[in-house]
Amino acid sequence: MANSVFDGLASTISNVLGETIIITPVSGPAYAVVALFRDEPTEINNGDGRTTLAVLPTLSVPKDQLVNLNVGDLAGPINGKTYKVISSITAGSPAADGFVDIELELV
């Protein structure tokens, strides 16, 4: 795949505005990502040009940082709380590090 003019943008945004979060897979070792956490309703891109209103807590992670994300994996601590992954949506960026929006529920 050809390089995108957007390569590196999600990682830069995440590194400047994000926080370190530990992802603990259902199976396998835990790993750290730098991500943006939102706990307010926000619009997320479905990857096909449409947007959806996410009312659940959402974590936006550059996709090149995700080792293997599955429903049921844990994310935290975020504000002293632990969350469970319930779904993920690739935001549709052609960049190698484009954001993946992860919907969470409080454990």
Secondary structure, DSSP 8 states (H G I E B T S, - for coil): ----TTTTHHHHHHHHH-EEEEEE-SSS--EEEEEEEE-S-EEEE-SSS-EEEE-S-EEEEEGGG-S---TT-EEEEETTEEEEEEEEEE----STT-EEEEEEEE-
